[in-house]
Amino acid sequence: MRLALFSDIHANLPALQSVLASIDAHRPDHVFCLGDLVGYAPFPNEVVELIRRRNIPTIAGNYDEGVGLNSDDCGCAYQTDEDQARGNQSIAYTNEVIHADHRRWLRELPRHIRLQVGPKAKTSILLVHGSPRKINEYLFEDRPEKSLLRIIKGADADVMAFGHTHKPFHRVLVDEDEGRTRHAINTGSVGKPKDSDPRACWTLVDIDLSGDDGSPQVEVEFIRVSYDVEAAARAVEESPLPDAFAQMLRQGG
């Protein structure tokens, strides 16, 4: 089974269009969006419309939740007062321009998707935005193995995919208690990468369930897609949004 997973588009329509073209070329069995469609760029309605038109199963990100509730809080963890001020501008702008129907759709998105697959549906694949515990919890690559494994086991998942940090990674965790492996997959970001690579990112996950030990064999590929970053950056600069967001797109962080 081949899954295409992506998240954190953040209203960057050119990046999303390029990612969807790349996904189409790979012809996965299923495609899922792990949230944060809006915020930071000037195309929230166009992004939501494209995802809805293609009927892509989607979960809510923290930014989607904030805009869906017409809140002035996106649930983001800003590090400085300057970042907070720019964040306030972003959610105020998004709340101002989002269409009422799209806001309602964002508000009604599920908080997770669980897939039970394989013989007797014994393999559980859990899709969340931040973590199973909290929509805006950051699960970074350097999180201690015991802590990450505890989160995945607590959610009763063999494979857990998430976003929110905008930095892709795949960690294979050995569950010694049960003699099996579990997988933590961060899908990176389509529209606002933070790993110094401005290209859009999506994740192709191949899951082989034919093994004898009951553990899924998982292969993960992070696919970076070039798009017209400069066009997206100029669109930010031509909008009421802070110009700093345009430079972040150019720099990949």
C-alpha positions as CSV (number, residue, x, y, z in Angstrom):
1,M,0.0,0.0,0.0
2,R,1.3,3.4,-1.0
3,L,0.2,6.5,0.9
4,A,0.9,10.1,-0.1
5,L,0.9,12.4,2.9
6,F,1.3,16.1,3.1
7,S,0.7,18.9,5.5
8,D,1.3,22.6,6.4
9,I,0.4,24.2,3.1
10,H,-0.2,27.5,4.8
11,A,-2.1,29.2,2.0
12,N,0.8,28.7,-0.5
13,L,-1.2,27.8,-3.6
14,P,1.8,27.5,-6.1
15,A,3.5,25.0,-3.7
16,L,0.3,23.0,-3.3
17,Q,-0.3,22.8,-7.1
18,S,3.2,21.5,-7.7
19,V,3.0,19.0,-4.9
20,L,-0.3,17.6,-6.2
21,A,1.1,17.3,-9.7
22,S,4.0,15.3,-8.2
23,I,1.7,13.1,-6.2
24,D,-0.4,12.4,-9.3
25,A,2.8,11.3,-11.1
26,H,3.6,8.8,-8.4
27,R,0.0,7.3,-8.4
28,P,-0.3,6.3,-4.8
29,D,-3.2,4.2,-3.5
30,H,-4.4,6.9,-1.1
31,V,-3.7,10.6,-0.5
32,F,-4.2,12.4,2.9
33,C,-3.7,15.9,4.1
34,L,-2.5,16.4,7.7
35,G,-3.7,19.9,8.2
36,D,-2.7,23.6,8.4
37,L,-4.1,24.6,5.0
38,V,-4.3,28.3,5.9
39,G,-2.2,31.2,7.4
40,Y,0.9,33.1,6.4
41,A,0.2,33.5,2.7
42,P,-2.5,35.1,0.6
43,F,-4.3,32.1,-0.9
44,P,-6.3,30.5,1.9
45,N,-9.6,30.2,-0.1
46,E,-7.8,28.9,-3.2
47,V,-6.0,26.2,-1.2
48,V,-9.2,25.1,0.7
49,E,-11.1,25.0,-2.6
50,L,-8.5,22.9,-4.3
51,I,-8.3,20.4,-1.5
52,R,-12.1,20.2,-1.3
53,R,-12.5,19.9,-5.1
54,R,-10.2,16.9,-5.1
55,N,-12.0,15.3,-2.1
56,I,-8.7,14.7,-0.3
57,P,-9.3,13.3,3.2
58,T,-8.0,16.0,5.6
59,I,-7.6,16.5,9.3
60,A,-7.5,19.9,11.1
61,G,-4.3,21.6,11.9
62,N,-4.1,24.1,14.8
63,Y,-4.3,27.0,12.3
64,D,-7.4,25.5,10.6
65,E,-8.9,25.1,14.0
66,G,-8.3,28.8,14.9
67,V,-9.7,30.1,11.6
68,G,-12.6,27.6,11.7
69,L,-13.6,29.1,15.1
70,N,-12.9,32.7,13.9
71,S,-10.4,33.0,16.8
72,D,-7.5,35.4,17.0
73,D,-5.3,32.6,18.3
74,C,-3.8,30.0,15.9
75,G,-2.3,27.9,18.6
76,C,1.2,28.7,17.3
77,A,4.3,28.8,19.6
78,Y,6.0,32.1,18.7
79,Q,9.4,32.7,20.2
80,T,9.6,36.5,20.2
81,D,7.3,39.5,20.5
82,E,8.1,40.3,16.9
83,D,7.1,36.8,15.7
84,Q,3.9,37.1,17.8
85,A,3.0,40.5,16.2
86,R,3.5,39.1,12.7
87,G,1.4,36.0,13.7
88,N,-1.4,38.3,14.9
89,Q,-1.3,40.0,11.5
90,S,-1.5,36.7,9.7
91,I,-4.5,35.2,11.5
92,A,-6.3,38.6,11.4
93,Y,-5.8,38.7,7.6
94,T,-6.9,35.1,7.2
95,N,-10.0,35.5,9.2
96,E,-10.9,38.6,7.2
97,V,-10.6,37.0,3.8
98,I,-11.7,33.4,4.4
99,H,-15.1,32.5,2.8
100,A,-17.8,31.6,5.3
101,D,-18.3,28.2,3.7
102,H,-14.6,27.4,3.9
103,R,-14.5,28.5,7.5
104,R,-17.4,26.1,8.3
105,W,-15.6,23.3,6.4
106,L,-12.4,24.0,8.4
107,R,-14.3,23.9,11.7
108,E,-15.8,20.5,10.9
109,L,-12.6,18.8,10.0
110,P,-11.7,15.7,12.1
111,R,-8.8,15.8,14.5
112,H,-7.3,12.5,13.4
113,I,-7.7,9.7,10.8
114,R,-7.0,6.1,11.8
115,L,-6.6,3.3,9.2
116,Q,-6.8,-0.3,10.2
117,V,-5.1,-2.4,7.5
118,G,-3.7,-5.8,6.7
119,P,-4.8,-9.3,7.7
120,K,-7.6,-8.9,10.3
121,A,-6.9,-5.2,10.3
122,K,-4.2,-5.6,12.8
123,T,-1.9,-2.7,11.6
124,S,-3.0,0.7,12.8
125,I,-1.9,3.8,11.0
126,L,-2.7,7.1,12.8
127,L,-2.7,10.5,11.1
128,V,-2.6,13.5,13.4
129,H,-1.4,17.1,13.0
130,G,0.7,17.8,16.1
131,S,0.4,14.7,18.2
132,P,-2.4,12.3,19.4
133,R,-2.5,14.3,22.7
134,K,-2.7,17.8,21.4
135,I,-3.3,19.4,18.0
136,N,-0.4,21.9,18.4
137,E,2.2,19.7,20.2
138,Y,5.6,19.7,18.5
139,L,7.2,16.3,18.0
140,F,10.7,17.1,16.9
141,E,13.2,14.6,15.6
142,D,15.5,14.8,18.6
143,R,12.7,13.8,21.1
144,P,13.9,11.0,23.4
145,E,13.1,7.6,22.0
146,K,11.2,6.4,25.1
147,S,9.0,9.5,25.1
148,L,8.2,9.2,21.4
149,L,7.5,5.5,21.7
150,R,5.3,6.1,24.7
151,I,3.2,8.6,22.7
152,I,2.8,6.1,19.8
153,K,2.0,3.2,22.0
154,G,-0.5,5.3,24.0
155,A,-2.3,6.0,20.8
156,D,-2.3,2.3,19.9
157,A,-0.5,3.0,16.5
158,D,2.0,1.0,14.5
159,V,2.7,3.9,12.2
160,M,2.0,7.5,13.3
161,A,2.3,10.3,10.8
162,F,2.1,14.0,11.7
163,G,3.3,17.5,10.7
164,H,3.3,20.8,12.5
165,T,7.1,21.2,12.9
166,H,7.7,21.8,9.2
167,K,10.8,19.6,9.4
168,P,10.5,16.1,7.8
169,F,11.9,12.9,9.5
170,H,11.3,9.2,9.9
171,R,12.2,7.4,13.1
172,V,12.0,3.6,13.5
173,L,11.4,2.8,17.2
174,V,12.0,-0.6,18.7
175,D,9.2,-1.7,21.0
176,E,11.1,-4.2,23.2
177,D,8.1,-5.0,25.3
178,E,6.2,-6.4,22.3
179,G,9.2,-7.4,20.1
180,R,8.2,-5.2,17.2
181,T,9.0,-1.8,15.6
182,R,6.8,1.3,15.4
183,H,7.3,4.2,13.0
184,A,7.1,8.0,13.6
185,I,6.9,10.0,10.4
186,N,6.9,13.8,10.1
187,T,5.7,14.9,6.7
188,G,7.5,18.2,6.5
189,S,5.7,21.2,5.0
190,V,4.3,21.9,1.5
191,G,4.1,25.7,1.8
192,K,6.4,26.9,4.6
193,P,9.4,24.7,5.1
194,K,11.7,25.4,8.0
195,D,14.6,23.1,7.2
196,S,16.5,25.6,5.0
197,D,15.2,24.0,1.8
198,P,12.6,26.2,0.1
199,R,11.3,23.4,-2.0
200,A,7.9,22.0,-1.1
201,C,7.8,18.6,0.7
202,W,5.5,15.7,0.7
203,T,5.9,12.1,1.9
204,L,5.5,8.8,0.1
205,V,5.0,5.9,2.5
206,D,5.2,2.3,1.2
207,I,3.7,-0.2,3.7
208,D,4.3,-3.9,3.1
209,L,2.0,-6.1,5.3
210,S,3.1,-9.5,4.0
211,G,5.7,-10.2,6.7
212,D,5.4,-13.2,9.0
213,D,6.1,-11.3,12.3
214,G,3.0,-9.1,12.0
215,S,5.0,-5.9,11.9
216,P,4.5,-3.7,8.8
217,Q,7.6,-3.1,6.7
218,V,7.7,0.7,6.1
219,E,9.7,2.6,3.6
220,V,9.5,6.4,3.6
221,E,10.6,8.9,0.9
222,F,10.5,12.6,1.4
223,I,9.9,14.1,-2.0
224,R,11.1,17.7,-2.5
225,V,9.3,19.6,-5.3
226,S,10.5,22.8,-6.9
227,Y,7.9,25.4,-7.5
228,D,7.8,29.1,-8.3
229,V,9.0,30.3,-4.9
230,E,9.5,33.8,-6.1
231,A,6.0,34.1,-7.4
232,A,4.7,33.0,-4.0
233,A,7.0,35.4,-2.2
234,R,5.9,38.3,-4.4
235,A,2.3,37.5,-3.7
236,V,3.0,37.8,0.0
237,E,4.7,41.1,-0.5
238,E,1.8,42.4,-2.6
239,S,-0.7,41.5,0.2
240,P,-1.2,43.1,3.6
241,L,0.8,40.2,5.2
242,P,4.3,41.0,6.6
243,D,7.1,41.0,4.1
244,A,9.1,38.8,6.4
245,F,6.9,35.8,5.4
246,A,8.1,36.2,1.8
247,Q,11.8,36.1,2.9
248,M,11.0,32.9,4.9
249,L,9.7,31.3,1.7
250,R,12.9,32.2,-0.2
251,Q,15.1,30.9,2.6
252,G,13.2,27.8,3.6
253,G,12.8,28.9,7.2
